[in-house]
């Protein structure tokens, strides 16, 4: 076994920080504490915050896409996350069911038509500001 280069003075310490040149900033050091405190102050569930963090870089998404990429069942993500967030004003319908056009080319070459169109959801400005506030709190 290799000999340790750590000073014998540190033998009975509870912890020892790595040198600053090895680890610059560790923003996720207090992730759990910050998440709990932030969710309590903003009156939002952790699962909803985590979903908004996931969807922050998306312009819009469907429930099918979110359930596949977020690794959550279709019904659970819809009923436990997206619909409650929409009710609270954090998510809105970016493209509703009546949006697709009725041209002949669309009916021939697209899988989705007016009858089977999937709604596209997006984060509201309120949700984007909430995510930015969480990032600021996490950095401080």
Residue pairs with C-beta under 8 A, 6 or more apart in sequence:
6 16
10 16
27 138
27 139
28 138
30 138
31 138
34 134
34 137
34 138
35 46
35 49
35 134
36 46
37 137
38 49
38 133
38 134
38 137
39 45
39 46
39 49
42 130
42 133
44 88
44 130
47 80
47 81
48 81
48 84
48 85
48 90
49 130
49 134
51 66
51 70
51 77
51 81
51 82
51 85
52 85
52 90
52 123
52 127
52 130
52 131
53 131
53 134
54 69
54 70
55 61
55 66
55 123
56 123
56 128
56 131
58 122
58 123
59 94
59 122
60 94
60 95
60 120
60 121
60 122
61 120
61 121
61 122
62 118
62 119
62 120
62 121
63 74
63 77
63 78
63 82
63 118
63 119
63 121
64 74
64 118
66 72
66 77
66 82
66 121
67 73
67 74
67 76
67 77
67 78
70 77
72 81
82 91
82 121
85 91
85 127
86 92
86 93
86 121
89 124
89 126
90 123
90 124
90 126
90 127
90 130
91 121
91 122
91 123
91 124
91 127
92 121
92 122
92 124
93 119
93 120
93 121
94 120
94 121
94 122
95 119
95 120
96 119
97 114
97 117
97 119
98 114
99 117
100 106
100 110
100 112
100 113
100 114
100 117
102 114
106 113
107 113
112 118
123 131
